[in-house]
Amino acid sequence: MKLLLGVLIISIAALAQADVVEVQKCTAGPLPSSVDVAGCKATPCDLPKGQDASVLVDFTATQQLTSLKPQVRASLPGGLTVPFVLPVDRQNACDWLVGGQCPVSRDEDVTYELRLPVLASYPSLSLTVELQLLDQSGAVVVCFQVPANVV
């Protein structure tokens, strides 16, 4: 019975980690502890048109955070990088913390959910998505880049 329970626990842990992808470091800010892009097991991640891409970002706060602001950029082929403006209801990352809220205490484990709209009118292309979470003073709390395809 103990062996069966052990196998079950390991299986559940493996399923929970199934969509965690390797991401690239930005020039500013530390990497999060993990990034889970729904439906993506390896990069580049497919971002289906007409749907929101769901990204869970896990990190540990290194200081108290009274506010968090997501800043998203898309780097396109040819070296062009453009800001991606999130809808107004998604511009305060404190409203998108999973099981938590601001203020966030120092050393607190945090999960932020980025819901990135991928409009049906977007062209099909390859790009790199960068997310920075900025604190109350505008400093980068975490930052990562992930290769993706709009499909």
N, C-alpha and C positions, 0 to 999 in steps of 0.2 A: 504494500500500500504506500509506503514511504517513497519507493522508487517511482511509482505512478504519479504521486504528488509532485515529486521533483521534476519529472519530465514535463508535467503540465505547467509548472511555474516557468521552466525554461522556454517552453513553446509560447506562452503568453508574452514573455519578455521579448522574444524574437519577433513576434507579430507587432508589438508596440514600437519596435525600432525599424519596421519594414520600409518606411518611406523616408528615413533619415538619409540625406544626401551629403556628399562632400561638397563644400563650398570653398571659394577662393577668398583670400584676405584682401581687404581694401588698403589704400595707402594710409587712411586714418582710422584709428579705433581698433579695438580687439575683436576677434571672432567670437560669435556666440558659442555656447557649449554644444548646441546641436541645432540643425535646421531640418524641418520635416515639410517637404512639399507634397501635398496630397496627390497620390497617383504617380509619383515619380520615385523610382528606385535607383536611377543612375542619371547623371547629366549627359547631354542637355535634357532638361525637363520639358515635356510638351505642355503648352498652355493652350487649351482648346478655346477657340473663339466663341463668344456668346456666353461665357461662364466666368465666374470669379475663380481665380487661382487662390487656393488656401495654403498659407505658409505659417507654420508654427515655429517660433524662434525662442529657444531656451537660453537664458543667461543668468548669471549671478550678479546682482548689483554690487558695485564696488564703493558706492556711496549712497546716501539717501537721495531718492528721486521724487521730486514733488510734481514734475511733469515730464512727459515723454512725447516727442513728435517724430513721426516717421518721415523720412525723406527718401524718395525712390527715384532712381535714374535708370534709363535704358541706354546701353551702348550698342549702336547699330553698326552693321558692316560699313567699312570705309572710315571708321574712327569718329563718327558723329555720336556725341553723348547728349541726351535730352532729358530734362526733368519730366517725371511722370507725376502729375498732380492727382492726388487721391480725392475722391468725393469728400465733401465737407464733413459728412458723418464719420469719416475714417481718418481725419487729420489729427485727432487726439488719441495717441496710442494708449493712454491710461484707460480709455473706454473699451479697449480691446485686449486687456490682460485677462488671461484665462484663470479663473479662480482667485483673482486678486484685484487690487485697485491702488491708485496712488493716494498717499505717498507710499513709496517702496522703501523698506529699510535696507541699510547696508548689510551685505552678505545674504540677502533674501534671494531665493531661487524664483525666477520669474519666467512665465511663458506669455509671449505676445503673439496674437494672431493677426497676420496681415491678410486682408481680403483684397486681392488685386483684380480689378475689373479688366477682363480681356474682351473688348467689344467685337461684335461680329464684323464690323467694318474695317478692322485692322488687317493690313496685308499679312500674308504668310511669310515669315522671315525668321532668321536666326538672330539672337541678340543676347546680351548679358544684362541681367537685372541686378542692380545694386540697391541694397537697403541699408540706410543709416538710421539708428535711433538716437535722437538728440535729447539731452537733458534740459533742465530749466535754464541753464546758462548757455545753451547752444553747443556744448561739448558732445563729442561722439561717445555714446555709451557702448554700442556694438555696431559692427559693420561687416557685411559680407557681399560677395558677388556670386551669382549662379548663372551658368549658361542655360539658355532656354530657346525653344522654338515655338512661335505662334503658329498653331495648326488649325 
